[in-house]
Amino acid sequence: LGTSIEVKIKMIHILRYMHHDENSISKARQLCHMLLVSYPDSNFVKITLHVLSLLSIKSLLDISQQISLLLNYLKSDQRLEIRKIAIQDLRLFARKVPHMWNEQDIQGLCEILLSFPQQQIQLLILRTLVALAHSVAIRCIVECKDIITVFERFGLHSNLMYAALTLDVCSCVASSDQYEHLYGLATAKDFYQQLDIGMETLLISYATSKNVNKRVEKLCFNCIRNIVRVYPPAKNSLVQLLSVIIPNVDANDELFGAIKVVLQKLLQALQNLTNSEDFNNLLVRIIMLLSYGIPRVDDENHHQILNLLMPVIDVLNTKGNYWSVFCIARSSAQVGFFSVASPLFKQLTIKVSSESYYFYLTALHHFCQAENRLASFLIKNDNSTDLSSCLMDACNAYHKGLTALKASVTPKHSLTFQCKFAKLRADFLQVGMTLSSFYSAMNVTIHSTPTANIASLPQWGNYVQSFRRISEDLETLYNQSFDADPHSLDEIKMFQQSCLLMAYCVELLTTSSSRMILSEGFFGENVALDLGGVNICRYPNMNTFHKELTDRTTEFARKNQGNLFGKCHGQCIRIILSTLLKVPFQYPLYYFVGQQATKITLAVSPSSRHPNEPILVILPTQLLMKVEGIIQHGRRQGIHRRVKSVDLTLNATAKETSNDIYAFIKETTDITLRQVIEPKNDYFSAQFLLNFSLPNLYNVHIDVSVIDENSVSWHTGPQRDIPVRCNASTSSSHFSSNG
């Protein structure tokens, strides 16, 4: 009695270690039970209950009695802190000794869950049930009568964590072999349908919610795996909803577990299904789900998924469903899964009857082959001199693909965006290859050549200009892609950012003004792009790559300020190149599918009778030129953006000028006119009055741009060049000769 409360509490902690013999365990438990009755204070009760739980788990004795004691305190004690320690210990028992739980214990836990309004206790009880559901105790949960009531109460809860935990428990119950045997096929099927509805509701809520716990993601994937396993018809709706949220989800084991089950069920159903459009769409969605995660997982998961994917493709080839195979290859190329896309495109080249399609598929095969060669080399994080040979192989494949792609062009399919985008990617790899080769050659001559001369070599400036030229061409391509979807524009912008960063790093490490550049910060005003509108969630590693590049270059340049250019400078440039090439490259959706098509057709008057014949104007007569146009749309218009107004720019320049009077002629004769017109019923017209001052041959260039509803200008074209011949009048020539 004379012992203080603090000392007694510390002495109770010692009892947890008295689990080595049965006699000590019995005495320790008796003492703890006596303390529970004698000292009802919260601190005493919490510590004593936890010590009793640890004694039971360590000794594997009196486990059922301890679970009953904890359930009794959880139900009868009104103190929140006591209930918390009771349910936490029950969860510990669920993880450590789930085989010692019986049906009465789980029934009592469900009754407490349904009767208590406290959210903290409810979530802890649901987590305990999840731990039991993923263990041998599932047989007891299946026999629990209140599990259906728990689903009706919390399965469609507005709190996503409530719904996810409940659906996880109920999906484990549904996937158990005993459930259908105990309750019958009709009752089980009705329960499966209710779970399907609950899972769809949870996925919709997840897709529209901004702040979601990552735990909810894993629970969703576990539920999908269990539901599809016992109720295959659910795969259609669940995969469609899953494809909406998958781009923003990091790859994890639960995701791939769900995809594996869906693919297995799909492979079973393939033998008896025909080539229906719904089935093809479902298959492509599954492959896209698979492909989004593949580039970010380890080799073991990569091979497991490939082993499940290849039988599906083999069955499609056997059935002659080549369109589905093409959709799989196209989707794989969109998400950077080139190891699957390349062989599929090659297989399809001999399955088409059109020469244009043959060259198109051949080009895609070479492009994917180049990217796969690059990705397979860089994923090893190898910084050896083999990078030059790897880039050379990729460039060779790209040039073969460009030749085939140009051969596939037809009057109906100009493939302008495809050719430009592929050429810019090939140019980027070409410059990177020559830069890497130059670094290798520099290592040989650096000991015999003064370092000051190496830093001043003109090749460095050529590389900088090449990267900036590619960036400017990408900016032009971006401005011309009015019909592209936002994700495709993001891909172009990220590609452009990589080019600018590479140019800036080379310039930073090879110019003598690095001290001034570093004082202004790594990104200058003419280098950083506005990436505020880019959906970075689709590029989970993009910030990592750019941060690594920034940190390495800035740290290296600051450490070597004032030092002459040496071998380490070239090695740093090469590491930066390898880092940028590791940025996940994905072909944009607009490369394969144009979801909207906008075309402008122009009519200019007056016009000449023959294409190369100039329009004749006798000075001082002015020329009135009228430009009319029609905006043509495809089957679907305004999916990504709409035409609000049309921007017409007319430039007239003199063509026949000598060098000595060129500046005077240009200043006095060049004409620039501009009008912005809002089309009516997709028709627009404008008139330009051209006042030529001197006799000459002029080229009138008409350029068309469109402005969307967000006031963003897009250089869509078309462009027209019209020759105009201005001659002096007979009366003016006679007057000047008399004078």
PyMOL commands that set and color helices and strands:
alter all, ss='L'
color gray80, all
select helices_A, chain A and resi 5-17+22-38+42-59+63-76+80-96+98-100+103-115+119-133+138-143+147-154+160-175+177-183+185-208+214-230+232-248+253-270+277-296+299-319+322-334+338-351+355-378+386-407+416-445+451-455+458-480+486-510+514-520+536-538+542-559+567-581+589-591+662-669+730-738
alter helices_A, ss='H'
color red, helices_A
select strands_A, chain A and resi 598-605+615-619+623-633+643-654+671-677+683-690+696-708+713-714+719-728
alter strands_A, ss='S'
color yellow, strands_A
deselect
rebuild
show_as cartoon
